[in-house]
């Protein structure tokens, strides 16, 4: 398949690889997010000697032996031997003073294990040779905790990287490039379920409908992507059951820390440890309203990853039904109606945010906004709290976007309802915009920003 997206990241990597100086590059991100593929694409047609080595989940001695073989093979010098990592790095750096050399170590945490002295060996070699050699060193890894610690101020390699690249999942727009022949409705459905992880998107079969892909890849007990979810969690979490508890609660709408801590199955600080890990893994994030960021009572945890959101919302607690029902029957009974009325409308709001961020970065929203999120308010008349889900803040104040995922076009009735609500509550919105699945009818586009599902994908 043709390489998809990542043009900015690719540009940064190629600039570093083509420079005439020593470069130390750190690339990290979630499992299956496409880090290695990005680096391999950047290395295509690269000048000089390229030394790629993928570390295994094995003892250091085994990985060191494999790395040594990769080095001697690259220089066609099988007679060279190394006693330790310091000697190997000194050899590579010295060779890089004579010719261009790129050393790419993938899954670096497996080489490092829990021994920071390995980091120190790289740090010593970099400090000693970087001004005399032009080595391009790339360290890549999926273990978020380990990789993020490499750049902490107390870490040996702190300050040694000339480029730190955190590879993120694709947004809705780049994810759609995996399905060029599908309709926008189908692209949105697939992104809402499978998210922006390239490996997940590649499992989708184009000869099946979006619903049939869900039935095949997720519903059967032990399905391929269910196994991927478990691997994602167990890679960095010691207790999978704690993560299951937290993720199921969040998916059901329980997002406050105090509520998540109630009846937590582990120790008193277990929920804090689990949430911290899930946040570090980019699976969960702490969400605060843009107009009450400092109010801890208004903060909540939400699931960032679409696949996890879908799985823990509708599949995790239904293991018995999934084991006794045909996948198609389970989908019809348990998912079809909820997809239309609950899940897809919720994900539509997320895609609306991603669209606004993309357009804002491209300079297509004026004035540009500097915050986006939910806006909370207190309705004193009705004695209840409420919120608007998609609100931006710019130099003129707040702009609210109403998102309608329904089969009928949005018309002036909806506009008047929103305007009345905002006016009656006395909310400080200087502009009102609309996102609609099915377009618009009878609304002046010059007065309101109007974005349909088709507009989102243009």
N, C-alpha and C positions, 0 to 999 in steps of 0.2 A: 504493500500500500504506500502511496505517496506520503511524504512527511507532511504533517498537518500542523498549522499554527506555529506558535513559539518564535515568531520572526524577531521580536525585540531581544529575546534571550539568545537566539542564534547569532544575532548581530553582535551582541556583547562578547560572546565566547570567541567568535572569529576575530574580532578586533584584538583580543588578548593573545590569541594563538598566532596572529600575524605580526605582533609587535617585535621590536628588536631588543627586548629586554627580558629579564627573568620575570615570570608570572606565576603566582600561586593562587589557584582558583578552588573555591569550595562550592560544591553543588549539592544541595540536599532538598528533601521533600518527602512527601508521603510515599508509601509503598505503591507501586504500579502507576505512579503519576507521569512517568515518561522521562525520567532524568537521564538514564543511560542512552536512550534513543536520541535525546537531544544532543548529548555529547558526541555520540557516534556520527550524527549528521554534521556537527561542527568539524569533526575530524576528517570528513570526506575530502580528498584531494589536498590534505594538509602536507606541507613541506616537511622534510626531515625524517628522523627516526621516531616512529610512534610505538610506545610500549604500553599496551593495554593489559591489565590484569584484574580479574574479578575474584575477590576474596571469597572464601568458603566459610561456612559455619564450622570451623575446625580449630584445633590448637594452633597457637602462633607458629610453631615450628613447621607445620604443614603449609601454612600460608606463606611463610618466609621462603620455603623451598620453592613453592610455585612462582613467587615473585622473582626469585633469583633466576629461575629457568626462563621466564619471560624476558628478563633483561639480557641474559647471555644470548638468547635466540635472536633478539632484535638486532644485536650488534654482530651476530654470527661469530661469537667467540665462546664456544661451548667449554673450552678449557679453563675459563675464568671461574674461580670459586670465591665465595664470600663467607666469612666467619660470623658476621653479625650484620644487623640492619645498618649500623653506622658505616661499615665498609661498603655495603651495597650503594647507599645514597651518595657516598663520596665518589664512588666510581661513576655513577650516572651524572652527577654534577660536573665532574671533570670532563667527561665525554661531551657534555653540553657546552663546554667552552670551546670545543673544536668544531661542532656541528649542531644544527638545530635538533633538539630532543624534546619529545612530549611524553611525559610519564602519567598515565591515566590509571588510577587505582579506584576501582569500583567496589562498593560495599565495604568501605574503609573500616567501619566499626567491627567487622569480623577479624580484621588484622589487629586492630587496637585492643579488642576485648575490653577488659576493665583496667587496663594498664596504661596510665597516662605517660609512662616513660617512653612509650612508642611515639607519642606526640612530641616529646622532648627531643628524640632523635631527629625527627623532621625539622624541628625548630633550630637545632644546632647546625644541621647541614645547610638550611636556608641562610642563617646568619653568616656562616663561614664562606659560602660559595656564591651567593646570589649576585654579587657585584662583578664576579669574574666569569659567570656562566649565564647562558640564556635559556635555562631549563624552563619548560612549561609544565608545572605540576598541577594535576587535577585530582582532588580528593572528592569522592562522591559517596553518598550513603542514604539509606532509608530510615535508620533508627534516629528519629527526631531528637530524642533526649541526648544521645551521644553527640550528634552533629551540631546541635545548638550550643552544647557546652564547649566545643572547640573554639568558639569566638567570645567566650566570657573573659572578663578582664584578668581573671586569675589563671587562665589556661596558658600552657606553653606556647601555643600557636596564635595567641591573641596579637593582632596587629601585623601578622605576617601575610595575610591574604590580600591580594590586589583586586580580587573580585569575589563577592559572596552572593551566590545566586540561589534563592529559594524558589523552587519550581512549584507552581500552584496548579490545581485542577483547571481544566478549561472552563470558561464561562459558557453561557448558552449559545453564543454566536459561533465560537470556534468548535464547540461540540457538534453543532449542526453540519459541519464540514465532513463528518464521518458518514452523513446520510444525504448525499447530494440529490438523490432521486426521490426522496420522500417529501410529503407535503409539510408545510409549517406546523400544522396541527400534530402530525406524527413526530416531527422533530422536538416540539415542545413536550409531548408526552414522554418520549424516550429520555430526554434530558431530565425531566422531573423525577423519573424513576431511577435511572442509572447514573445521573450526575455527570461530572466532567473528568472522570478518571479514564484515560485513553484505553487501558486494558479492558475495563468494563464495557466501553462503547464498542470495542472490537469484537466482543462476544455476540453482539446483536446480529441476527441473521436477516439480511435484506429481503429474503423470500417469505418472511413471516410478518404478520401484522405486529404492531407494538404490543398488543394484548397477548398474542401468542408467544412473543419473546419473554414477557413476564411469566407466563405459564410454564415456559421451559427452563428459564434461567434462575428463577427465584422460588416458585411455589412448591415444587416437590421437596420433601424433606431431604436435606443433604444435597440440594441443588448446587451447581457450580459456584454461583455468586454468594450463596449462603456460606459456603466454605471459605470464600475470600473474605467475607466479613469477619469470620472467626479468626482467620490467620492475621488479619489486620489488628485485631484486638490483642491476641495472645503474643504477638511479636514484642510488645513493650509493656504489657500489663500482666502482673503476676496472678491476678484473680479475675478471670473472665466473668464470673458470676456477679462481681461488684459492678463491672462495666455494664452488664446486661440490666441490672437493677436500675442504674442511673439513666441509661439510654431509653429504657422503656418508660420510665417516669417522665422524662423530658418530652418524649414523643406523644405522651398522653396529655401534655399541656401543663405539667407540674415542673416549673422551671426555677422557682425560688430556692435558694440554698437551704433555708430552714426547712422547707417542705421536703427537699430531697434527703435531708439528714434524718427526718422522721422515719423510724423503723428500718434504717439502713442495716443490712445484714452483717456488717463487719464492726470493727472497732470504732471508737468515737471519732477518731481523725481519719477513718477510712474513706468517707465521702469526699473530704478535702483532697486526699491523695488521688483518688480516682478521677475527680473533676480536673485536677491539675494535669494529670497525665493525658486525659482526653483533649484538653485545651492545647497542650503542647503538641499533640499529634494532629492538630487542626481538624479534629472530628467534632468538637463542641466549642462554642464561643460564648463569652459573657456579653449579653446584650443590654445596653442601657439606653433609655430614651434620649433623643438629642436635646430635649428641653429640660431634662432632669438627670443629667449624667452623674451628678454627685449624690443622688438619692439612692442609697443602697436598697431601700425597700422596693424601689421600682426596677431594680436590676433582675435579670433572669438569665438562665442558661438555655441555649437553643442548639439544636443539632445543625452543623454546617453542611454535612455531607448528605446529598439527596438520597443516595442508596440506603444509608443508615436510617434516615428519616422515614422512608417508605417501609423498610423492613421492620423497624420497631413500632411503627404506627399500626401495621396491618398483618404482619406475618409471624413475628416472634412468639406472641402468646397463642397462636393458632396452630401449634405443632400437631396436636391430635387431629384436628380437622384436615390439615394438609396431608397427614399420613393415611387417611382413610378415604378421602375424596379424590376423584380425578382432578387434575390441575384446572381444566377448563370449567368443570362444575364449581370448584372452589372460587374461581374468579367471578363467575356469574353470581354466586350466592353472597360472597363476602366483599368483593372489590368494585364491581362495575358501578354501582350507584354511588359508593363513597368516593370513587375517583372523580366523578363528575361534580359532586356537591361539596366535597371536603378537600381532598388532597390537591387536585389540580388547581382549584382557585387559590389555595395557599401558596403553591409553588409559582403561580402566575405573579404574585406580589414579589417574590424573590427575583424572578426574571425581569420584572419591571425595574427593580433596583439596579440589576446588572446592566440593563439597557441604559439607564440614566448615567451610571458611572462611566460606561464606555463612551457615550456621547459627550459627557462633560470633559473627559480626558482628550477627546478629539477637538475640543473647542467649539462644539456645536450647541451648547446651552449658554445663553446670555441672560443675565449675568451668570458666570460660573458659580456653582455652589461649592461650599467647603465642608458640608456635613450632610449625611443622609441616614435616615433611620425612622424609627417610630416616634410619634408625638403623643404624649399623655395629657389628659385634662380631667378636671373635676367638674361634673355636672351637678351644681349645687341644687338646682330645681328638682332634679330626679333623684338626688342623693346617691349618685353612683359615679364611679370612675370609668373612663373610656380611653380609647386611643385611635389615632390614625396611623396606618401601617407604613405608608410610603410618603415621607415628608423630607424635603431638602431645605437647607438654610443657605441663603446667599446674602449679599450686602444689603438687600432690601428687606430681609426677613425670611419668613417661612413660605414654602410653596407645597401644597398638598396634592397628591395624585391618587385619585380613586381608581381601583382596579376591579373590573367586572369581567369575570370569566363565565359568560353565559352565551346561549345560542342566538339571542336577539340583539340587535344593535343597540348601543347606548343612545338615548334621545334626550330631549330637553327636560323630560320629567325627572330623570336622574340628576341632571345638572341643577335643577331647582331644589331638589331634595338636599343635595350637598350644600348648596349655597344657604339654604334656610338653616340647616344644622350648624354651619360655621357661624352664621350671623347670630343665631339665638344663643350660642355658647360664648360669643364674644372672642373667638379665637383669632390670633394675629397672623392670618394667612393673607399674603398680598396677591397670591395667584392660585388658581385651581386648575388642575389638569386631569386627564382621563386616559386610562388604558382599557382597551376593549378587545375581547377575543373576536368579536364579530363585526367590528367596525362601528360607524356612527350614522345617525340619521337626524337631519334637521338642526345640527349644531354648527354655529359659526366657528370655523377653524382659526380665524384670525383673533378670536377672543380667548380661546382656551387651547392649550397644547393637547392634541388628540393623537394617540398612538394606538394603532391596531396591532393585532398579532402579526399580520403580514408586514407592517412597518418595522416591527422589532427585528425581523430577519432580513431586511433590505440592506 
